[in-house]
Amino acid sequence: MKYLCLIVNDENKLEAMGKSAFDEFCIEHLAYEEDLRKSGNLIAANALESVRAATTVRVRDGKVSITDGPFAETKEQLGGFFFIEARDLNDAIRVASKIPSARTGCVEVRPIREIPQP
């Protein structure tokens, strides 16, 4: 089964880490990404730019509305993802629990809905 592990952190806390601690945190993420690649669990992974770079698009009554920033005010922001292959939810949780951001924020594990192609 395929799962998306959404990495959620408070950007302010990450910024407060200091450069060397943040760099080490990023190195941990890259090392774990490589471990998942070697194990065959990884489909894709990437980090997102800061929520300050986000643009939210809505269409209401045929009119496009664009807002700078995230879609909602929250204390934690989506910062990246790991798209994985796992045997089942328990295996996906095991994989997600080793993502370094699980220690500083949380990792939301969501199964991918397979949509049949017509």
C-alpha positions in Angstrom: 0.0 0.0 0.0 1.1 3.6 -0.6 1.1 6.2 2.1 1.8 9.9 2.3 3.7 11.0 5.4 3.0 14.7 5.8 5.7 16.5 7.9 4.2 19.2 10.1 6.4 21.5 12.2 6.2 24.9 13.8 8.5 27.0 11.5 9.3 29.4 14.3 10.7 26.6 16.4 12.8 25.3 13.5 14.1 28.8 12.9 15.0 29.1 16.6 17.2 26.0 16.5 20.2 27.9 15.2 22.0 27.2 11.9 24.2 24.3 13.0 21.3 22.4 14.8 19.0 23.0 11.8 21.7 21.8 9.4 22.2 18.6 11.4 18.4 18.1 11.5 18.3 18.4 7.7 21.2 15.9 7.4 19.2 13.5 9.5 16.3 13.8 7.2 18.5 13.2 4.1 20.1 10.2 5.7 16.7 8.7 6.6 15.5 9.4 3.1 18.5 7.4 1.7 17.8 4.5 4.1 14.2 4.4 2.9 15.4 4.5 -0.7 17.7 1.5 -0.1 15.0 -0.4 1.7 12.6 0.0 -1.2 10.0 1.9 0.9 10.6 5.4 -0.6 8.6 6.5 -3.7 9.4 10.2 -3.3 10.3 12.8 -0.7 10.8 16.6 -0.7 10.8 19.6 1.5 8.6 22.6 1.0 9.7 26.3 1.1 8.5 28.3 4.1 4.7 28.9 4.5 5.6 32.6 3.8 6.1 31.6 0.2 2.7 30.0 -0.1 -0.1 31.2 -2.3 -3.6 30.0 -1.7 -6.0 29.8 -4.7 -9.8 29.6 -4.4 -12.5 29.7 -7.1 -16.0 30.8 -6.0 -18.8 31.5 -8.4 -16.3 31.2 -11.3 -14.0 34.0 -9.8 -10.4 33.2 -8.9 -9.2 34.6 -5.6 -5.5 34.5 -4.6 -4.2 35.0 -1.1 -0.6 35.2 -0.1 0.3 32.7 2.7 -1.3 29.5 3.9 -4.9 28.6 3.6 -5.4 28.9 7.4 -3.7 30.4 10.4 -2.1 27.6 12.4 0.8 27.2 14.8 2.2 24.3 12.7 2.8 24.2 9.0 3.2 21.5 6.3 7.0 21.4 5.7 7.4 18.4 3.4 6.5 14.8 2.7 7.7 11.3 2.3 5.7 9.2 -0.2 6.2 5.6 0.8 5.3 2.0 0.0 4.5 -0.1 3.2 2.9 -3.5 3.9 0.1 -1.9 6.0 -0.7 0.9 8.3 1.4 -0.5 11.1 4.4 -0.6 8.8 3.7 2.9 7.6 3.6 4.1 11.2 6.9 2.4 11.9 8.5 4.3 8.9 6.9 7.6 10.0 8.0 7.3 13.6 11.7 7.4 12.4 11.3 10.6 10.4 13.3 13.2 12.4 10.4 15.7 12.3 8.3 13.3 14.4 10.4 14.5 17.3 9.9 18.2 16.8 6.4 18.3 15.3 4.3 15.4 13.9 4.0 13.2 10.9 0.5 12.7 9.5 0.2 9.3 7.8 -2.5 9.1 5.1 -3.2 6.2 2.8 -3.3 6.9 -0.9 -6.7 6.4 -2.5 -6.2 4.5 -5.7 -8.6 5.9 -8.3 -9.3 3.5 -11.1 -8.5 5.0 -14.5 -11.4 4.9 -17.0 
